[in-house]
Amino acid sequence: MYPFRDIQRKEITDPQTIYQALSSMDDGFFPLGVNGFPHGGVHFGNGSASRLDQSGGVRCIADGEIVAYKIDDRYPHLQFADGKWAAYSTGFVLVRHRLTLPPAPNSTGIPPTDETLDLYSLHLHMADWSTYLADGKLPRPYWWDVEAFRTSDKDRQLAPDGGSGGAVGAFVWTEPTAGKSKGKYAAGKRVGFLPEGSEVIIGEARGKWLHIKAITAGTMISPTSGGVFGSDDLNVPWKAPEGSSNVPTTPEGDWGWLYRPNLQAAQEPKVADKVVIPSMPIRVKAGTLLGQIGEYQDYERATPLPPISRRRLLHLEVFASDAFSGFLDRSRARAAQLPADQRSLLVIGAGAKLVQTVPAPDRKLRYSYPVKGANPMPDSPASGPWVKVRPTYLAQGFALLYDGPPVWIEREHLGKLSDSTPAWSQFPLWLQGMSDPANGLPLIYSRGQLDALDAKSKATDEQQVNWWRVPFGTADGKSATGWVCEKNHPGTKWESPWAWPGFEIVDATGIQLPDAFRRNLVITGAANWKEQKEFEPSAAAVNNSALLLKLQQTIAKLESAKGADKVTARAIQSAMRVRPLAQALSHVILRYESEWGGDMSRWNSITPLMRNARDNWVRELERIKKLQWWNEVKGKVVGFPANPTVHHIHPIALIANFLRRHRIDIEKFLSLYKGAHSSSFGWYDSASSPKQNLPPLSEKSEQNLKTLMHWINDLYISKNEKFSIQYVAYMLATSRVESYDFTTRTFFGPFSEIISYDDAERRYGCGPTGNAPSRAKAHGNTVVGDGYKYRGRGLVQITWKINYQKFTALTGIDLTENPDKALPWENSAFIMIEGMLKGIFTGHKLSDYINESGADYVGVG
């Protein structure tokens, strides 16, 4: 998972989004910093904030465990020789992640130890405690070692009878039960609710569950909005309301349990200003909040007065010990053994040609008769720019006949067919259409990244083979786009993430800091005429290093960066804006000594070169020393590398390589569902609707379900790193009931409510025949006829004008004027999925009722 969402707070599927954001930073480029030194991490901060949502804090990039952390009580201040002050954070979170190779075919038993590798992600310059104190709403990490917590707004009271819910806050539960896995606990039953802002002191902890020792602010209320709670004079969870039966309660005097991720720390961690090594590593999941971005002011941003917040900055890096090199070899060997279905990365090689032009249509929809219509063929794709149809015409006797073989038309023409609608006799894309210019640098796209492309950039032919329109770079550094085919496309291949395609270890340990500093003075023009000549050997030594030669090979694609003397951090900054160059640079694996370890001698070695900046540099050395934490961790964390010379891996490239967008195997799902449709699901779970009376799933219903699953895959599952199968179950269960057409016994297909005009006006109308005209008007039906006009449609049968207006804003389609536009698959599926995820139907999102602390399928309805 990427450390931030995009600026619209959506999960990022394309790593180029983050590379672009990184290019907006002033410094912190990988693998070469603005000072000319090798740099093992990347910086996020004020510059990247225009493209990324950094307001919610820094997220853990993968499942792992926190093995060390530090939080400043208040930022340290550095005073330079000229009196200027700079604040900076020494706070960090160090997370250990574990990579384990997939088992070799036909292997059994425990994998060998050399098939597992520890990676560490470092999040440096995190916010201090005073930052959280200054903003009580600022999300705080739940895993801090504290005793006092404040309830946040993650939960909402259950809604009575399906109506609107009440307060936001946190549910109180009965005692959690031990799960099958060690350290795992399942939720008990809801017994109470603490509104947002309530404060508690906690006692025992069981996994992510905390036992309430005392409530210090706020009052516990019913878990149901408007519900009665406790006894007449005691709002406590161990007293059931008078006359209530089967209401869960806690034992006498037991205040219940809270789910820790739904709380905020209400006090400073017990240990501040020191490196903390937890006695037991703290397990965290991908997406866990690690903290807020902290402050880091350099000399240019220092002020004569005590500093205020001026420069938010996060240094993020990923590294592994020297064991990584051998692990990489074993990983690539294993990848070659894995089956093809585990190859999720499409590699477009240098020299590969793409289909860059769609041929012109070769016919019209009509052959010889006026077109009556055209229906999509069963093998037509559910989405994409083109749809396969069979034209029909009206013959004598009003019979609809086929007008020739199926053809392909643009999907946007489906609703407005005419005799002259352009058409293709065959699918418009074919490999014979490949053309120059060719791809210039190897380019890698994950299947998840391809699946997340917009509908106009994805196509499926009649053999169900996928095509994607992707950006690429030509050999002369120019940008282009073209279509690439999933199968048999010359110059492309599918690779496993375990092959690490494009990654290359580059050893930079031979670069000495004084040489790198001299070279930087020369190429930036900061050296005087005498130094230019004197520093030439140092510049040449660095230019001939493996790192600079590798960077020159990539940077040379930029017109502005020809030659070794042009390989600078600024050139890297420019290259990050060009997709193939950004990918090539980020796939460097830098072997170099960590700046957070080792002794100070290498930093002291450049002091003589500082000239008139020497006094300020001496102050800067004090900061460097305070930022070094390596020696406080090594020897205390099992497996942590003692030697600070490590392999630095670009965190975004690593995530992009292993990030898998899940998809449901639709054919397997259908085979399982068809067997359970009549026997396990039936109509409703009641005596009046026996399951055995339900006929088998019809061919049309099966096709509908298949299409619906394609849309759920495309619109929800493929776009979410951590999708919820429980959400999918709820979507299917709802559409199964809401979109059942009893006249044809067809399930899962969008349709209009089968109701007469008079009945619709009685149910939904505001006129004299309406059953509840005031309710109708409150829901937007203010004109006679609105009841029928805004009757139920789609997969979830949206009703009322007010809801058609809401979805007009969401879809960008004027559904108030054209309600029937809620019926096509692309619209009805989007309405259902987005409506449930965003809480547009009832005001409650799926996540309000289905989350880590439990699943209330009845409440969400």
Buried (B, 14 or more C-beta within 10 A) or exposed (E): BBBBBBBEEEBBBBBBBBBBBBBBBBBBBBBBBBBBBBBBBBBBBBBBBEBBBBBEBBBBBBBBBBBBBBBBBEBBEBBBEEEBBBBBBBBBBBBBBEBEBBBEEEEEEEEEEEBEBBBBBBBBBBBBBEBBEEEEEBBBBBBBEBBBBBBBBBBBBBBBEEEEBBBBBBBBBBBBEEEEEEEBBEBBBBBBBBBBBBBBBBEEEBBBBBBBBEBEEBEBBBBBBEBBBBEEEEBBBBBBEEEEEEBBBBEEEBBBBBBBBBBBBBBBBEEBBEBBBBEEBBBBBBBBBBBBBBBBBBBEBBBEEEBEEBBBBBBBBBBBBEBBBEBBEBBBEBBEBBEEEBBBBBBBBBEBBBBBEBEEBEEBBBBEBEBBEBBBBEEBBBBBBBBBBBBBBBEEEEEEEEBBEBBBBBBEBBEEBEEEBBBBEBBBBBBEBBEEBBBBBBBBBBBBBBBBBEBEBBBBBBEEBBBBBBBBBBEEBEEBEBBBBBEEBEBBBBBBBBBBBBBEBBBBBEBBBBBBBBBBBBBBEEBEEEBEEEBBEBBEBBBEBBBBEBBBEBBBBBEEBEEBEBBBBBBBBBBBBBBBBBBBBBBBBBBBBBBBBBEEEBBBEBEEBBEEEEEBBBBBBEBBEEBBBBBBBBEEBEEBBEEBBBBBBBBBBBBBBBBEBBBBEBEEBBEEBBEEBBEEBBBEEEEEEEBEEBEEBBEBBBBBBBBBBBBBBBBBBBBBBEBBEBBBEBBBEBBBEBBBBEEEEBBBBBBBBEBEEEBBBBBBBBBEEBEBBEEBBEBBBEEBBBBBBBBBBBBBBBBBBEBBBBBBEBBEBEBBEEBEBBBBBBBBBBBBBBBBBEBBBBEBBBBBBBBBBBBBBEBBB
